[in-house]
């Protein structure tokens, strides 16, 4: 029992950090996490932008740096911090895996600064920033299929309209599929819903105009789905 107590006492004794070191580590974590946060803001492509998440990237890195410096080389402090953090329930849902990686990057920079590994933190920030910019501008993993949802109304008794619609779709689309068909206006009209893939994004105007030019077609609606995924 005495040996275990001596082990904890030896593990708990750590050299106190100077005020200059603490300020340098906190400022460095602030600068590096601000770079990551700015890159996140510049390369953001989703729809639900959150200003508080950008602030979280900076504050999370600085708080992690402070926690690392407070623990030092002490196992007892590390166990105490782990126990304190286990009492906190983080219920915020990060829906985009990319946002989660930015959060991990900020926390990693904070850990490196708090551990006094300034060279690792600076080098990691430079390399991560370069990869973020490269993935943002490079066409890697980009889907340029220009998918859209097409809806229009057709006269119920007009069988020739279906043939005309197929001819227009074949001219403007590389692929198309009928998703749904239902009655509208008390059965006088039929509403068609298509999933289409345009040959070129400029064809969306031509597709709508050619369908509206048909006498039996009305209320043509084309909603591009690519813009809801990536810009």
PyMOL commands that set and color helices and strands:
alter all, ss='L'
color gray80, all
select helices_A, chain A and resi 2-12+19-42+51-71+75-86+97-114+118-137+160-172+203-212+226-228
alter helices_A, ss='H'
color red, helices_A
select strands_A, chain A and resi 147-155+173-184+189-198+217-224
alter strands_A, ss='S'
color yellow, strands_A
deselect
rebuild
show_as cartoon
